[in-house]
Amino acid sequence: MQKEGIKYLKIEFKDNGIGVTYAAKEIIFQGGYKRDKKVRGMGLRLSLVKKIVESYNGEIWVEDKVPGDYSKGSNFVVIIPETV
């Protein structure tokens, strides 16, 4: 993949889970976010992943696996420049 003249490696993680709501897509990469308040932990997982990816000048985001229907699963996309 190429963006703004820079070549990127693109990695996609697709699942068949319950998906990520449109509202949650805005906040899941922030520290402290937990979908289920009953789950123990500090909610650092995706915020930590984001920090690691950004430390390599990359980006991470989530999309609907089936465009327009978040309930059919998620597609997490990571891009990292080929030359770091």
C-alpha positions as CSV (number, residue, x, y, z in Angstrom):
1,M,0.0,0.0,0.0
2,Q,1.2,3.5,-0.7
3,K,0.1,6.7,1.0
4,E,1.5,10.2,0.3
5,G,4.4,8.7,-1.5
6,I,5.4,6.3,1.4
7,K,5.1,2.5,1.1
8,Y,3.3,0.8,4.0
9,L,2.9,-2.7,5.1
10,K,-0.8,-3.4,5.7
11,I,-2.0,-6.0,8.2
12,E,-5.7,-6.7,8.7
13,F,-7.3,-8.7,11.5
14,K,-10.8,-9.8,10.7
15,D,-13.2,-11.5,13.1
16,N,-16.8,-12.8,13.1
17,G,-17.6,-11.3,16.6
18,I,-20.3,-8.9,17.6
19,G,-18.6,-6.0,16.0
20,V,-17.8,-2.5,17.2
21,T,-20.6,0.0,17.3
22,Y,-20.1,3.3,15.5
23,A,-19.9,5.2,18.8
24,A,-17.3,2.8,20.2
25,K,-15.1,3.2,17.1
26,E,-14.4,6.7,18.3
27,I,-13.1,5.7,21.7
28,I,-11.8,2.1,21.7
29,F,-8.2,3.2,21.2
30,Q,-8.4,5.5,24.3
31,G,-6.9,4.3,27.6
32,G,-9.5,3.1,30.1
33,Y,-12.1,2.0,27.5
34,K,-13.9,-1.2,28.4
35,R,-16.9,-2.5,26.5
36,D,-18.1,-4.6,29.5
37,K,-17.8,-3.0,32.9
38,K,-17.9,-6.5,34.5
39,V,-14.6,-7.5,32.9
40,R,-11.6,-6.9,35.1
41,G,-8.6,-4.9,33.9
42,M,-7.7,-1.4,33.1
43,G,-8.8,-1.2,29.5
44,L,-5.3,-0.6,28.2
45,R,-5.2,-3.2,25.4
46,L,-6.0,-1.2,22.3
47,S,-4.6,2.0,23.6
48,L,-1.3,0.2,24.1
49,V,-1.4,-1.3,20.6
50,K,-2.1,2.1,19.2
51,K,0.9,3.6,21.0
52,I,3.2,0.8,19.8
53,V,2.0,1.2,16.2
54,E,2.4,5.0,16.4
55,S,5.9,4.6,17.7
56,Y,6.7,3.1,14.3
57,N,4.9,6.0,12.5
58,G,2.0,3.7,11.7
59,E,-1.7,3.9,12.1
60,I,-4.5,1.6,13.4
61,W,-8.2,1.8,12.9
62,V,-11.3,-0.5,12.9
63,E,-13.8,-1.0,10.1
64,D,-16.9,-3.0,9.7
65,K,-16.1,-6.4,8.2
66,V,-19.3,-6.1,6.2
67,P,-19.4,-2.4,5.2
68,G,-22.4,-0.7,6.8
69,D,-23.2,-3.5,9.2
70,Y,-21.0,-3.4,12.3
71,S,-22.8,-6.5,13.8
72,K,-21.2,-8.9,11.3
73,G,-17.7,-8.5,12.7
74,S,-14.7,-6.2,12.7
75,N,-11.7,-5.6,10.6
76,F,-8.8,-4.0,12.5
77,V,-6.3,-2.4,10.1
78,V,-2.7,-1.6,10.9
79,I,-0.3,0.2,8.5
80,I,3.4,0.6,9.2
81,P,5.9,2.3,6.9
82,E,8.2,-0.2,5.2
83,T,11.2,1.7,6.3
84,V,11.2,2.7,9.9
